Amino acid sequence: MFKFLVLTNLALILASLGAGVFFLARDNSDRTRVVTSLTVRIILSFTLIAMLVIGALTGLIKPHGL
């Protein structure tokens, strides 16, 4: 279940990145959709990092050494 949440969060980050690129390339109005997309992507990235740290500390995911 935890891995599914991490992968879903990663997919949402990629979707926000795609939306930002689309709005940057196609949007000619004065709307702030690019900035909103960037804000959403930053929030999702912080959430992903927090999920990975919490998962590693609680043992839900096990990091391996290389």
DONU-211885 format. One record per residue (C-alpha): x, y, z; residue number from 1. Coordinates in nm, 4 decimals. Layout:
<atoms>
ATOM     east    north       up resi
ATOM        X        Y        Z  NUM
...
</atoms>
This chain:
<atoms>
ATOM     east    north       up resi
ATOM   0.0000   0.0000   0.0000    1
ATOM   0.2802   0.2418   0.0920    2
ATOM   0.4665   0.1797  -0.2340    3
ATOM   0.1460   0.2486  -0.4251    4
ATOM   0.1127   0.5880  -0.2512    5
ATOM   0.4745   0.6738  -0.3330    6
ATOM   0.4301   0.5769  -0.6978    7
ATOM   0.1022   0.7691  -0.7198    8
ATOM   0.2713   1.0769  -0.5754    9
ATOM   0.5538   1.0417  -0.8282   10
ATOM   0.3013   1.0124  -1.1122   11
ATOM   0.1263   1.3286  -0.9908   12
ATOM   0.4606   1.5116  -0.9874   13
ATOM   0.5230   1.4081  -1.3478   14
ATOM   0.1695   1.5124  -1.4472   15
ATOM   0.2238   1.8530  -1.2869   16
ATOM   0.5522   1.8859  -1.4747   17
ATOM   0.3765   1.8058  -1.8025   18
ATOM   0.1009   2.0554  -1.7277   19
ATOM   0.3563   2.3246  -1.6522   20
ATOM   0.5394   2.2625  -1.9784   21
ATOM   0.2113   2.2666  -2.1689   22
ATOM   0.0971   2.5931  -2.0092   23
ATOM   0.4379   2.7514  -2.0653   24
ATOM   0.4413   2.6593  -2.4340   25
ATOM   0.0759   2.7169  -2.5262   26
ATOM  -0.0737   2.9658  -2.2835   27
ATOM  -0.0541   3.3276  -2.4035   28
ATOM  -0.2839   3.4828  -2.1451   29
ATOM  -0.1885   3.6559  -1.8213   30
ATOM  -0.3075   3.3687  -1.6050   31
ATOM  -0.0826   3.2185  -1.3440   32
ATOM  -0.1287   2.8543  -1.4403   33
ATOM   0.2462   2.7970  -1.4790   34
ATOM   0.3126   2.9306  -1.1301   35
ATOM   0.0291   2.7214  -0.9879   36
ATOM   0.1687   2.4117  -1.1572   37
ATOM   0.5126   2.4837  -1.0100   38
ATOM   0.3626   2.5329  -0.6628   39
ATOM   0.1751   2.2039  -0.6838   40
ATOM   0.4900   2.0249  -0.8014   41
ATOM   0.6953   2.1654  -0.5120   42
ATOM   0.4331   2.0633  -0.2563   43
ATOM   0.4110   1.7136  -0.4044   44
ATOM   0.7914   1.6837  -0.4042   45
ATOM   0.8133   1.7782  -0.0372   46
ATOM   0.5360   1.5291   0.0366   47
ATOM   0.7261   1.2570  -0.1503   48
ATOM   1.0469   1.3274   0.0412   49
ATOM   0.8581   1.3226   0.3725   50
ATOM   0.6890   0.9935   0.2788   51
ATOM   1.0232   0.8350   0.1915   52
ATOM   1.1864   0.9510   0.5159   53
ATOM   0.8926   0.8333   0.7259   54
ATOM   0.8832   0.5040   0.5374   55
ATOM   1.2540   0.4461   0.5952   56
ATOM   1.2330   0.5353   0.9651   57
ATOM   0.9302   0.3155   1.0331   58
ATOM   1.0557   0.0221   0.8289   59
ATOM   0.7878   0.0329   0.5601   60
ATOM   1.0624   0.0549   0.2998   61
ATOM   1.4140  -0.0754   0.3433   62
ATOM   1.6955   0.1169   0.1785   63
ATOM   1.9860  -0.0924   0.0570   64
ATOM   2.3516  -0.0030   0.0426   65
ATOM   2.5383  -0.0125  -0.2843   66
</atoms>
